Amino acid sequence: MKKPSPVSRSGRFTGGPAADVAQFTQSISFDWRLWRHDIQGSIAHATMLQSIGILTRKELTAITKGLRQIAAEISAGSFVWKLELEDVHMNIESELTRRVPAGAKLHTARSRNDQVALDVRLWLREEITALLGEAVSLQRALVALGQENADVIIPGYTHLQRAQPVYFAHHLLAYVEMLERDCERLWDCHSRVNVCPLGSGAIAGSTLPLDRLMVARLLGFVDTEGKPQLTQNSMDAVSDRDFAVEFCAAAALLAVHLSRLAEDVILWAGTEFDFIKIADAYTTGSSLMPQKKNPDIAELARGKTGRVFGNLMSLLTLLKGLPMTYNRDLQEDKERLFDTADTVRATTRLMEALLLHTKVNKDSCATAAGDPSLLATDLADYLVLKGMPFRQAHHVVGAVVGLAEKAGQPLNELTLAQLQSVDNAFGPDAPAVFDLKRAMSKRNVVGSPGTKEVARQLARWRAQLS
């Protein structure tokens, strides 16, 4: 009898694929990175096969030893990946079978369909955990920079125009809140990644008495109470990539927040703002203009958002017309998924490092925050406390602003007579509205940028992130 080919082509084929077909269909050039998870899953599967009598104890020992030797070689960089073996699964299985005859039994009751679904879930589970840690580290960097500059006030902006004064820390804490929602989404996504598909076979499970619960436990597919988490439909299990789309969607929103943070950093570092100075190690120069110091890390963080969005759209488009169950189209999921994880993780780490190497220009911030027009709304609130309806107060202060502009004076330098020329509701205490520290101390509503409230929020986040 002719010896089976190590390539996954059944006995009905008389030869291997054409060279151009092999090149077009191979995935080993990118799915090799699943090797650790493939071996981990294979050891668990072999352990289960031994428990149901398919493998002997001696065969299990030989298979496990062989897989661990292969893992050591891959880790050391001495393992030779073969394009003609198509993917990470066949490369490892073929080499194992060459070394260990019992390796030919390893694929019993297993298809590459449920095998790759398992590998991707194992890999993504680790990536989410790592990304969560990196997001928390970025939160800590934001809180630390805010705490170091707890007394710094800057203009808050709407429409990129100066609006009202806020503490610099309050602005940074807005991103801490965004990142917290990102962490919640990622952790929620993790619960749907953490489900074991192995045992689903190619489409219809197996006639063998597989112990799927055992495999799930061995691979850590358990909930917070230790209960194994298994896919419940073999057809769905091998074709489902919802968990990958969900991760890419959560990552896309994280990328949005990183991009918004990057945009603020870029603006603040510019000469026109001059609120911060980024360390030289996290900026670049110009090939022509020797005076330039460019915030390239932040700009790339902003720019890489596009590829993360594109990866999400690629996955959605990939899945939208697929009939049940597994189709080779699904091979195209990995590069998009890998790139998304790599991109958001690297961006998160670099933004953390950039912030840890950033100093605040307190004088520039104080000058900008000293703009009395930032307290125009406070002046309207002053009139409201005098009993004036807000809409009327808004109109009156608008007239005061117009008077100041016409007179070429800052709002805080208008005399009481000038104020009363607009409305007699202004009293001798009106100029006190423009005391910035006093104005900040009065903002005591939960979530506001008031002195005590920002201090409370900083303390809350320090405790939560410790």
C-alpha positions in Angstrom: 0.0 0.0 0.0 1.3 3.5 -0.9 2.4 5.5 2.1 0.1 8.5 2.7 1.5 11.9 1.8 2.2 14.2 4.7 0.3 17.0 2.9 -3.4 17.0 3.7 -4.6 15.4 0.4 -6.6 12.2 0.6 -6.0 9.0 -1.3 -8.3 10.1 -4.1 -5.5 12.5 -5.3 -2.8 11.0 -7.5 -0.3 13.7 -6.8 0.5 16.9 -5.0 -0.7 20.4 -5.9 0.9 22.4 -8.6 3.7 24.7 -7.4 1.6 27.9 -8.0 -1.3 26.4 -6.2 0.8 25.5 -3.2 2.1 29.0 -3.1 -1.3 30.5 -3.4 -2.9 28.3 -0.7 -0.1 28.2 1.8 -0.6 29.9 5.2 2.6 28.9 6.9 4.2 32.3 6.1 1.9 33.8 8.7 0.2 31.1 10.8 3.5 29.7 12.0 3.1 32.0 15.0 0.3 29.7 16.2 2.9 26.9 16.8 2.9 27.1 20.6 -0.9 27.0 20.7 -1.0 24.2 18.2 1.4 22.1 20.2 -0.5 22.9 23.4 -3.8 21.8 21.8 -2.2 18.6 20.4 -0.9 17.6 23.8 -4.3 18.1 25.4 -5.9 16.2 22.5 -3.4 13.3 22.8 -4.0 13.1 26.6 -7.7 12.8 26.0 -7.2 10.1 23.3 -5.2 8.1 25.7 -7.9 8.4 28.3 -10.5 6.9 25.9 -8.2 4.1 24.8 -7.1 5.3 21.4 -3.5 5.8 22.5 -1.5 3.7 24.9 0.3 5.4 27.8 3.6 4.7 26.0 2.3 6.3 22.8 1.1 9.4 24.7 4.5 9.7 26.3 6.3 9.5 23.0 3.9 12.0 21.3 4.2 14.5 24.2 8.0 14.2 24.2 8.2 14.6 20.4 5.9 17.7 20.5 8.0 19.3 23.2 11.2 18.6 21.3 9.7 20.3 18.2 8.6 23.2 20.4 12.1 23.7 21.7 13.5 23.7 18.2 10.9 26.2 17.0 11.7 28.4 20.0 15.4 28.2 19.3 14.8 29.0 15.6 16.2 25.8 14.3 13.0 24.2 13.1 12.6 24.3 9.3 9.1 25.3 8.1 8.1 23.7 4.8 6.0 25.6 2.3 4.7 22.4 0.7 3.1 21.4 4.0 0.8 24.4 3.8 0.3 25.4 7.4 1.5 25.2 10.9 -0.7 22.2 11.7 0.7 20.0 8.9 4.3 21.1 9.5 4.2 20.1 13.1 2.2 16.9 12.6 4.4 15.8 9.7 7.6 16.3 11.6 6.1 14.6 14.7 5.1 11.5 12.6 8.5 11.3 11.0 10.1 11.1 14.5 7.3 9.2 16.4 5.3 6.6 14.5 2.4 7.0 17.0 2.1 10.6 15.8 0.0 9.2 12.9 -2.7 8.6 15.4 -2.8 12.2 16.8 -5.2 13.5 14.2 -7.8 10.9 15.2 -11.2 12.6 15.6 -9.7 16.0 14.8 -9.9 18.2 11.7 -7.8 21.2 10.8 -11.1 23.0 10.9 -11.6 22.6 14.7 -7.8 22.6 15.2 -7.3 26.1 13.8 -10.4 27.4 15.6 -8.8 26.1 18.8 -5.4 27.6 18.0 -6.8 31.0 17.2 -8.8 31.1 20.3 -5.8 30.1 22.5 -3.7 32.8 20.8 -6.3 35.5 21.0 -7.0 34.7 24.6 -3.4 35.5 25.4 -3.3 38.6 23.3 -6.4 40.0 25.0 -4.9 39.4 28.4 -1.6 41.1 27.4 -3.5 44.0 25.8 -5.5 44.5 28.9 -2.3 44.8 30.9 -0.9 47.3 28.5 -4.1 49.4 28.5 -3.9 49.5 32.3 -0.3 50.6 32.1 -1.3 53.4 29.8 -4.0 54.4 32.3 -1.4 54.5 35.0 0.9 56.8 32.9 -2.0 59.2 32.3 -2.8 59.3 36.0 0.8 59.8 36.9 1.3 62.7 34.5 -1.9 64.2 35.9 -0.8 63.8 39.5 2.6 65.3 38.8 0.8 68.4 37.4 -2.2 68.4 39.6 -2.2 72.2 39.9 -1.9 72.9 36.2 -5.0 74.5 34.5 -5.4 74.7 30.8 -8.2 75.9 28.5 -10.7 73.2 27.6 -11.7 73.3 24.0 -14.9 72.8 22.0 -14.7 73.2 18.2 -10.9 73.6 18.8 -11.7 77.0 20.3 -11.0 78.0 23.9 -14.1 77.2 25.9 -13.8 76.9 29.7 -10.9 76.3 32.1 -10.1 72.7 33.2 -7.3 71.1 35.1 -4.8 69.4 32.9 -5.3 66.3 35.0 -9.0 66.3 34.3 -8.3 66.3 30.5 -6.0 63.3 31.0 -8.5 61.5 33.1 -11.0 61.7 30.2 -8.7 59.2 28.4 -8.5 57.1 31.5 -12.3 56.7 31.4 -12.2 55.9 27.7 -9.5 53.2 28.3 -11.6 51.8 31.1 -14.5 51.2 28.7 -12.0 49.6 26.3 -10.9 47.2 29.0 -14.5 46.3 29.8 -15.2 45.6 26.2 -12.0 43.5 25.8 -12.8 41.5 29.0 -16.3 40.9 27.8 -14.9 39.8 24.4 -12.6 37.4 26.3 -15.5 35.5 27.7 -16.6 34.5 24.2 -13.1 33.7 23.0 -12.7 31.4 26.0 -14.8 28.6 24.6 -13.3 25.3 23.4 -14.2 24.1 19.8 -12.0 21.0 19.7 -14.1 17.9 19.2 -16.2 19.4 16.5 -14.2 17.7 13.8 -14.6 18.9 10.3 -18.3 19.6 10.6 -20.1 16.8 12.4 -18.1 15.8 15.5 -17.0 12.2 15.8 -18.4 8.7 16.4 -15.6 8.2 19.0 -16.4 8.8 22.7 -14.4 12.0 22.9 -14.1 13.7 26.3 -14.5 17.3 25.3 -14.8 18.5 29.0 -11.4 17.0 29.7 -9.8 18.9 26.8 -11.5 22.1 27.8 -10.2 21.8 31.4 -6.7 20.9 30.2 -6.6 24.0 28.0 -8.1 26.4 30.6 -11.4 26.9 28.8 -13.3 27.4 32.1 -15.4 30.2 33.5 -14.7 32.1 36.8 -16.2 29.2 38.7 -14.1 26.6 36.9 -16.9 25.2 34.7 -15.7 24.1 31.2 -16.8 26.2 28.4 -17.6 24.2 25.2 -19.1 25.1 21.8 -22.5 23.6 21.5 -22.9 23.2 17.7 -20.2 21.6 15.6 -21.1 23.5 12.5 -21.0 26.8 14.2 -17.8 25.9 16.1 -15.7 25.4 12.9 -17.1 28.4 11.0 -17.5 30.9 13.8 -15.2 33.9 13.7 -17.5 36.3 15.6 -15.0 36.3 18.4 -12.3 37.6 16.0 -14.6 40.3 14.6 -15.6 41.3 18.1 -12.0 41.6 19.2 -11.2 43.7 16.1 -14.2 45.9 16.8 -13.1 46.5 20.4 -9.6 47.1 19.1 -10.8 49.6 16.6 -12.5 51.6 19.3 -9.4 51.4 21.4 -7.5 52.7 18.3 -9.9 55.6 18.1 -9.1 56.6 21.7 -5.4 56.2 21.1 -5.7 58.4 18.0 -7.7 61.1 19.9 -5.0 61.1 22.6 -2.3 61.3 20.0 -4.0 64.3 18.4 -4.1 66.2 21.7 -0.5 65.4 22.3 0.4 66.7 18.8 -1.5 69.9 19.4 -0.1 70.4 22.9 3.5 69.9 21.7 3.2 72.4 18.9 4.6 75.9 19.2 1.2 77.5 19.1 0.2 75.6 22.2 3.5 74.8 23.9 1.8 73.0 26.7 4.1 70.0 26.8 7.6 68.9 25.8 8.2 65.3 24.6 11.6 63.8 25.3 13.9 63.7 22.3 13.9 59.9 22.4 10.2 59.9 21.4 10.4 62.5 18.7 12.2 62.7 15.3 13.9 65.5 13.3 13.6 66.7 9.8 15.9 65.7 6.9 15.9 69.4 5.8 15.0 71.7 8.6 17.4 71.4 11.5 15.2 73.2 14.0 12.3 70.6 13.7 11.3 68.3 16.5 8.4 66.2 15.2 5.9 64.2 17.3 6.1 61.2 15.0 5.2 58.5 17.6 1.9 60.3 18.2 1.4 60.9 14.5 1.9 57.2 13.7 -0.5 56.3 16.5 -3.0 58.4 14.8 -2.2 57.0 11.4 -2.2 53.3 12.3 -5.9 53.6 13.3 -6.7 53.4 9.6 -5.2 49.9 9.2 -7.1 48.7 12.3 -10.4 50.0 10.9 -9.5 48.3 7.6 -8.8 44.9 9.3 -12.3 45.0 10.9 -13.9 45.8 7.6 -11.9 43.0 5.9 -13.2 40.4 8.4 -16.8 41.6 8.2 -16.6 41.4 4.4 -14.9 38.0 4.5 -17.7 36.5 6.5 -20.7 38.1 5.1 -21.4 35.7 2.2 -20.0 32.4 3.5 -22.3 29.4 3.5 -22.0 26.9 6.4 -19.6 25.6 7.5 -15.8 25.9 7.0 -14.6 27.5 3.8 -11.1 28.2 2.8 -11.9 31.9 2.7 -11.5 31.7 6.5 -7.7 31.3 6.1 -7.7 35.1 5.3 -8.8 35.9 8.9 -5.4 35.5 10.5 -3.4 38.2 8.9 -6.1 40.8 9.7 -6.4 39.5 13.2 -2.7 39.3 13.8 -2.1 42.8 12.4 -4.8 44.3 14.6 -3.4 42.8 17.8 0.1 43.7 16.9 -0.8 47.3 16.0 -3.0 48.2 19.0 -0.6 46.6 21.4 2.4 48.4 20.0 0.6 51.7 19.9 -0.7 51.3 23.4 2.9 50.6 24.7 4.4 53.4 22.8 1.9 56.0 23.9 2.5 54.9 27.5 6.3 55.4 27.0 5.8 58.7 25.3 3.7 60.0 28.2 6.2 58.8 30.8 8.8 60.9 29.0 6.7 64.1 28.7 7.0 67.3 30.7 4.4 70.0 31.1 5.3 73.6 30.3 3.5 75.1 33.3 4.1 78.7 32.4 2.6 78.3 28.9 -0.4 76.5 30.4 -0.9 79.3 33.0 -0.7 82.0 30.3 -3.4 80.2 28.2 -5.6 79.5 31.2 -5.3 83.1 32.3 -7.5 84.2 29.3 -10.5 85.8 31.2 -12.9 84.9 28.3 -12.8 81.3 29.6 -14.9 82.5 32.5 -17.6 84.1 30.5 -20.0 81.3 31.4 -19.1 81.8 35.1 -20.2 85.4 34.7 -23.5 84.2 33.3 -23.9 81.9 36.3 -23.2 84.9 38.5 -26.2 86.6 37.0 -28.3 83.4 37.4 -27.6 83.5 41.1 -28.9 87.0 41.1 -32.2 85.7 39.9 -31.8 86.3 36.2 -33.0 83.5 33.8 -30.1 81.8 32.1 -31.1 82.7 28.6 -31.2 86.4 29.5 -27.9 86.1 31.4 -26.3 84.4 28.4 -27.5 87.4 26.2 -26.2 90.0 28.7 -22.8 88.4 29.0 -22.6 88.2 25.2 -23.2 92.0 25.2 -20.4 92.4 27.8 -18.0 90.4 25.6 -18.9 92.6 22.7 -18.3 95.7 24.8 -14.9 94.4 25.8 -13.9 93.6 22.2 -15.0 97.1 21.1 -13.1 98.7 23.9 -10.0 96.5 23.3 -10.0 95.4 26.9 -9.9 91.9 28.5 -13.2 91.0 30.2 -11.6 91.1 33.7 -10.5 94.7 33.2 -13.9 96.1 32.5 -15.0 98.5 35.3 -18.1 98.1 37.3 -19.5 101.1 35.5 -18.9 99.5 32.1 -20.6 96.2 33.3 -23.6 98.1 34.7 -23.9 100.0 31.4 -25.0 96.7 30.0 -27.1 95.5 33.0 -27.6 96.9 36.5 -27.7 93.3 37.9 -23.9 93.5 38.1 -22.7 94.4 41.5 -19.3 95.2 43.1 -18.6 91.5 43.6 -18.8 90.8 39.8 -15.0 91.2 39.1 -14.3 88.3 41.6 -15.8 85.9 39.1 -12.5 86.2 37.2 -10.4 84.8 40.0 -9.4 81.5 38.3 -8.6 79.6 41.5 -11.8 80.6 43.1 -13.7 79.7 39.9 -12.1 76.2 39.9 -12.9 75.6 43.5 -16.6 76.2 42.9 -16.8 73.4 40.3 -17.9 70.7 42.8 -20.4 68.7 40.7 -19.4 65.0 40.4 -17.3 64.6 37.2 -16.5 68.3 36.9 -13.0 69.8 36.6 -13.1 71.4 40.1 -10.2 71.4 42.4 -11.6 69.0 45.0 -13.3 66.8 42.4 -10.2 66.3 40.3 -8.2 65.5 43.4 -10.8 62.9 44.3 -10.8 61.4 40.9 -7.0 61.2 40.8 -7.1 59.4 44.2 -9.8 57.0 43.0 -7.9 56.0 39.9 -4.6 55.6 41.8 -6.4 53.2 44.1 -8.2 51.4 41.3 -5.0 50.9 39.2 -2.7 50.0 42.0 
